[in-house]
Amino acid sequence: MTDEEGRFFLCVDANEELETEIKHKDYHPYSRIFPVPEWDNATFFELKIFLDPLFKLPVYSEIIEPDSPTFISRLKPKSGKKDQFVLYFDFDKTDPKTESLENFNQFITAHFAEREPAFIEIIGFSDQQGGDAYNVELSEKRAEAVGVYLKQKGIMVDDIRLEGKGKNQSDEANWKNRKVEVIVYLSE
């Protein structure tokens, strides 16, 4: 079990070997034997383990040419009322925090009661910890989880865009960067 920063603590005898084996459904299997040196015990002996994620590229069902009307319409800002909501996530998680979901339910009720959305953008982000490829995948999974949640709540929309941007390059605290932004354009 790790803390929110992905760290864990072990007590190991010096001048011994630490045999590690890590298996997780989202990563390639990892095993290695680390020699444990002798040290003064006044400081932590840091051991970095870098896991290799099973990165899966998104599957696209059609090719959209850059000059096609479909491509161009997706780049144009949508008309109508625009509003935004941000959901926050725990470290390395793809399900939103409970408090975020409760507030999101209120947002859904307030915005979709009278008008259906014309277009929804769901953009996922991660904090700056970990590798780029892993964070892009994590942010995509977060965006997808919010899209699935909207569908389960009965929100139907013909035009939706899901995107995972990976690391959010901001100076805010890590917890504020673990987020999904939902931008809703309501029909006029």
C-alpha positions in Angstrom: 0.0 0.0 0.0 1.3 3.4 -0.9 0.6 6.9 0.5 -0.9 9.7 -1.7 2.5 10.4 -3.1 3.1 6.8 -4.2 5.6 6.1 -1.5 5.8 3.2 0.9 8.0 2.2 3.9 9.8 -1.1 4.6 12.2 -2.2 7.3 15.0 -4.2 5.8 18.3 -5.4 7.3 21.4 -3.8 5.9 23.8 -5.9 3.7 20.9 -8.1 2.6 18.9 -8.4 -0.7 15.4 -7.2 -1.2 13.5 -9.3 -3.7 10.6 -7.4 -5.3 7.8 -8.6 -7.5 4.9 -6.3 -8.5 1.9 -7.4 -10.5 -0.9 -5.0 -11.4 -3.5 -5.2 -14.1 -2.5 -1.8 -15.5 1.3 -2.4 -15.6 3.8 -4.8 -17.1 5.0 -7.3 -14.4 8.1 -6.1 -12.5 10.6 -8.1 -10.5 14.1 -7.3 -9.4 16.5 -8.0 -6.6 18.0 -4.9 -4.9 21.1 -5.0 -2.7 20.5 -3.2 0.5 23.6 -1.3 1.5 24.7 -0.4 5.0 23.9 3.1 6.0 23.7 5.2 9.2 19.9 4.8 9.6 19.6 8.6 10.3 18.2 9.1 6.8 15.9 7.0 4.6 17.4 4.8 2.0 15.5 5.7 -1.1 14.7 3.0 -3.7 12.9 4.2 -6.8 10.8 1.6 -8.7 9.6 2.7 -12.1 6.7 0.7 -13.4 5.9 0.4 -17.1 2.2 1.0 -17.8 0.3 -1.0 -20.3 -0.6 2.1 -22.4 -3.5 1.5 -24.7 -4.0 3.9 -27.6 -7.6 5.0 -28.2 -9.4 3.3 -31.1 -10.9 5.5 -33.7 -13.7 4.2 -35.9 -13.2 6.7 -38.7 -10.6 9.0 -40.2 -11.6 12.7 -40.2 -9.8 14.8 -42.7 -8.6 18.2 -41.4 -10.7 20.1 -44.0 -13.9 18.1 -43.6 -17.0 19.8 -42.1 -17.0 17.4 -39.1 -13.4 18.3 -38.2 -14.0 22.0 -38.6 -17.2 22.0 -36.5 -15.5 20.4 -33.6 -12.9 23.2 -33.6 -15.5 26.0 -33.6 -16.8 27.3 -30.3 -20.3 26.2 -29.7 -23.1 28.7 -29.4 -25.5 29.0 -26.5 -24.9 29.2 -22.8 -21.5 27.7 -21.6 -20.8 26.5 -18.1 -18.0 24.5 -16.5 -17.6 22.1 -13.5 -14.4 20.6 -12.1 -14.3 17.2 -10.4 -11.3 16.2 -8.3 -9.6 12.8 -7.9 -7.4 11.1 -5.3 -3.8 10.2 -6.3 -3.7 7.5 -9.0 -7.5 7.1 -9.0 -10.0 7.2 -11.9 -13.1 7.6 -9.8 -14.0 11.2 -8.7 -13.9 12.0 -5.0 -17.3 11.5 -3.3 -17.7 15.2 -2.5 -17.0 16.1 -6.2 -19.7 13.7 -7.3 -22.2 15.1 -4.9 -21.6 18.6 -6.2 -21.6 17.4 -9.8 -25.0 15.9 -9.3 -26.3 19.3 -8.2 -24.6 20.8 -11.2 -26.3 18.3 -13.5 -29.7 18.9 -11.9 -29.4 22.7 -12.2 -28.1 22.8 -15.8 -29.9 19.9 -17.5 -33.4 20.2 -16.0 -34.7 22.6 -18.6 -32.4 22.2 -21.6 -30.4 19.4 -23.1 -26.7 20.0 -23.7 -25.7 20.8 -27.3 -22.1 19.9 -26.8 -20.0 18.6 -23.9 -16.2 18.7 -23.5 -14.7 16.4 -20.8 -11.0 17.1 -20.3 -8.9 15.0 -17.8 -5.7 16.0 -16.1 -3.2 14.4 -13.7 -0.7 15.9 -11.3 3.0 16.2 -12.2 4.1 12.9 -10.6 5.0 9.9 -12.8 5.8 9.5 -16.4 4.2 11.3 -19.3 2.7 8.3 -21.0 1.2 7.0 -17.7 -0.3 10.4 -16.9 -1.9 10.8 -20.3 -3.5 7.4 -19.9 -4.7 8.2 -16.4 -6.2 11.5 -17.5 -8.0 9.7 -20.4 -9.4 7.2 -17.9 -10.6 10.0 -15.7 -12.4 11.7 -18.6 -13.9 8.5 -19.7 -15.2 7.7 -16.2 -17.0 11.1 -16.1 -18.4 10.5 -19.5 -19.7 7.1 -18.4 -21.2 8.7 -15.3 -23.1 11.2 -17.3 -24.5 8.4 -19.5 -25.5 6.5 -16.4 -27.3 9.6 -15.1 -29.3 9.7 -18.4 -27.6 12.7 -20.0 -27.8 12.2 -23.7 -25.8 14.4 -26.1 -25.0 13.9 -29.7 -21.7 15.9 -29.7 -19.3 15.1 -26.9 -15.5 15.2 -26.8 -13.3 13.3 -24.3 -9.7 14.2 -23.9 -6.9 13.3 -21.6 -4.2 16.0 -21.4 -1.9 14.3 -18.9 0.1 16.4 -16.5 -1.5 19.8 -15.7 1.4 22.3 -15.9 0.3 24.6 -13.1 1.8 25.8 -9.9 -1.2 24.6 -7.9 -1.1 21.9 -5.3 -1.0 18.3 -6.7 -4.6 17.6 -5.5 -5.9 20.5 -7.6 -4.2 19.2 -10.7 -5.9 15.7 -10.4 -9.1 16.8 -12.1 -11.6 16.6 -14.9 -13.1 19.7 -16.4 -16.6 19.3 -17.8 -17.5 22.2 -20.1 -21.2 22.2 -21.1 -22.7 24.1 -24.0 -26.5 24.3 -23.6 -28.7 24.7 -26.7 -30.3 28.1 -27.2 
